Amino acid sequence: MLLDALLLNAAILLAAVLALWAISVRINDVSFIDSFWGAGMAMLAVVSWLQLGPGAGPLTTLIMAMTAALGFRLGIYLLRRWRREGEDQRYARILKKDREAGRFAFAALTKIWLGQAVLLFLVSSPAQVGILASNAGSGPLPPVALAGLALYLLGVFFEWTGDWQLARFKADPANEGKILDTGLWRYTRHPNYFGDCAAWWGIWLCCAGVGWNYALYTLPGPLFLTFTLTKWSGAALLEAGMKKKRGDKYADYIARTSPFIPWPPKRAA
């Protein structure tokens, strides 16, 4: 039953991806895929919850609500950013040669949309499995799930507040060329990425509340997310660009500020 439900989720995700791919071909821009990263995870959580019908217990509903709130908020935030800033230059560089050669549609599907769909399904697996495998009924939430909820709420605070502080900073013309080093950005160079990571580890702990065997099966999800946020397309890629644009200013910020986990800044020598 669990496998059948996951296959249905995969089919729904593929249908959504193909529809969005067709839109991206029509507008000649795939950049809005970033907004689907969060919204797609939320969609899979809601679909998983709906498959249970009346059998959804408190832990099941909690995992769904946690994932939906996290994913839909991120999706709306990134969609608004794309509408405001236009095509993301990362995707423009990836697809430049294919666009010039008239292969944009095929490349957008194979290089961007399908790959992202696989990773999205993997990262959101703790939420999907935690919801679909839950048989907690109406009993109290297990301690590990309460710990997961606490970690999730910490992550949500850092992600949402960090994004809000960054948006306010960018909206002020007086900050042009400056480095945001106040608020949460004083304690970590990436409060939003740290928050997203912590929130998903919290969801994984809630999945462990359903059963540690299910948590073990879905462990690659938060592990991959942690890797991509710290070493691949998240902090590492962003910092490479910031070093080029801000030079010594950003180097000074790096020297005194924790790279990921919040920590008091170092004092100047």
N, C-alpha and C positions, 0 to 999 in steps of 0.2 A: 504493500500500500504506500509506504514512504517513497519507494522508487517511482511508482506510478505518479504520485503527486509531484515529485521533483521533475519528472519528464514533462508533465503538463506545464509546470512553471517555465521550463526551458523552451517549450513550444511557444508559449505566450511571449516570452522575452524575444525569441527570434522574430516573431511576427511584428512586434513593436520596433525592433531594430531595422527590419526591412522597410517598414513604413517611414521611419525617420531617415533612413538612407536615401529613399526616393526624394524626400523633401530636400536633403542636403545636395543632391545632384541638381535639383531644380533651381536652388538658390546659389549653387556653386560655392558652398561653404559648409564644412563639417564641424566648425568650432562649437556649435551648440551641443555637441556630444558630451561636453563636460557637465552640462546641467543634467543630462540623462544619467550620468554616473550615480548621483545620489537619488534622483527620482526613480530610476529603474530598480534600485535596491528597495526603496519604499514600496514600489508597485509589487515586487515579488513577495514582500512580507504580507501585504494586504491580500494578495491572491492566495497565499498559503493559509492565512487565517480564514478566509471565506470558504476554503475547501473543507474545513472542519465543521462548519455550521454550528449547531447547538452544542457540539462537543468541546468548544473552546473554553478552557478554564482560565483562572486568573494569571498564571504564569504565561500561558499562550498569548493572552491578550496584552500582557505587559510587554513581551518581546515585540509583538506587532506594533504597539503604540510607540515604543522606543525607536524602532527602526523607521517607522513612518515619519515621526517628528524630525528625526535626524536627516533622513533622505530628502523629504519634500522641501524642508527649509534650505538645504544646500542646493537643491535643484533650482529653486526660485532665485536664490542669491546669484548663482552662476549664470542663469538665463538672463537676468537683468544686467549683469556685467557684460555679457556677450552683446546684448542689444545696444549697450552704451558704447562699448569699445570696438565692436566689429570683429573681423576675422582674427583669430589667434595666429600669431606668426609661427608658432611651433608647427601647426598643421599646414600652414602655407609652405614652410620649408620642406616638410615631409612629402607633400604632394606636388611640389613645383615641377619636377621633370615630367610626371604623369599628366599634369594639367597641360603643359606645353605640347606633349605628344598626343593629346586627345584621349588619354586613358583615365581621365579623372573619375568617372563613375565606377569603373572596375577597381581602381586603386583605393578609392574611398571605402568601398565595401570590404576589400580584403585586408588592407593595411590599417584601417581605422575601426570601422563599425564591428566587424566580426570578432576581431581580437579583443576589443573593449567589452563585448558581450560576454566572452568566455571569462575574462577577469572579473567582471561585475558579478557573474553567477558564483564564482569562487569566493570572492570576498564576502558576499552576502550569505554564504552557506550556513554560518551559525544561526542567523535569523530564520532562514527557511527551515532548516532541520529542527531547530529548537521549537518552532511553532508546530510543524507537522508531526513531530514525534512526541509532543507533550501529552501526557495523560494524567496531569496533576489534579484534575477534577477541581473541587472547591476547597481543597486543603490550603494551609498557610504556605507562603512562599518559603522555599528552603534558604538557609543562611547564605549559601554561595550565590543565589540569585539576588539576595539583598545586597551583598557585596558588589555584585555586578551592577546593580542599579546605582549604588553610590559612586562607583567609578564612572559610569555613564554620565551621571549628572555633573561630575567634575569635568569630564570631557566636553559636554555640551556648553558649560559655562565658558571654558577656554575657547572653544571654536566660535561660538556665537559672539562673545564679547570681543575676541580678537578680530573677527571680520568687521564688526561694527566700528571698532577703533580705527582699523585700517581705512574703511570707507570714509569716515569723518576726516581723517588725516589727508587723504587724497583729494577730497572735495575742497580743501582750503588752498587757494592759489599761493598763499604765503609759504606753504610747505614744499614748493617746487624745488627739487634738488636736495632736499633734506632726508634724513633717515628717521623713521619712526622708532623711538627708543623710550617711549613712556608707556604707562599703563601695563598691560600684560607683556607688551613687547620689550619691557625693561628686564624681564625675567627669562624670556626665551625668545629666540629669533623667529620662532614659528609657533605661536600660541594656537593658531587655527589648525595647523597640521597635528600638533600634539593633542589637541582636543578631539579631533576626528579619530585619531589612533586610540586614545583612551576610551572613547565612547564605544568603539567597536570591540575592544577587549572586554568592556562591560557587558555588551550583548553576548559575547562568547561565554562569559561566566554564567549568564542567565541560561544559555544553552546547556552548560554543565549542570545546572539545576535540574534539567530534564533527565540527564544521565551523562556520566563522565565518558562513556563510550561514544556518545554523539559529539561531545566536545572534542574528543580525540580525532574523530573523522573530519571535523570541520576546522581543526587547528591551522591548516595551510592558509585559510582565509585571513585571519588577523596577522599571521606571520608575513604573508605577502604584502598586506597593506602597510605594515610597519616598514618593510623593506622599501617599498615604492615611495613612501612619504619621506624617508630619511636618506635613501641612497640612490634612487632612480629618478622618477619624474617629479618629485615634490621638492623638498628642501634643497637637494643638491643642484637641480636644474635652475631653480630660482636664484640661488646664491651665485651661481656662475654668471648669470646675467647682471645681478646687482654689483658684483665686483667690477664688471666692465663699465657699468654706468656711473657708479659712485666712487670707485677707486679707494683712496685712503680713508675716506669717511666710513665706508662700509667695513674696511679692514679694522678700523678702531672699534666699530660696533661688534664685530666678530670677536675681537680680543677680550672684550669685557662681558659678553652676553652668552649665556648657555645656548648651545646649538639646538636643543630640542626639549629636554625635560626642564621644567621651570626651576630656576635656582637664583639666589641673589647675585647681582652682577659683581664682577671683580672690581676691586678698587684700583684706581690709576696708580701706576708705579711712581 
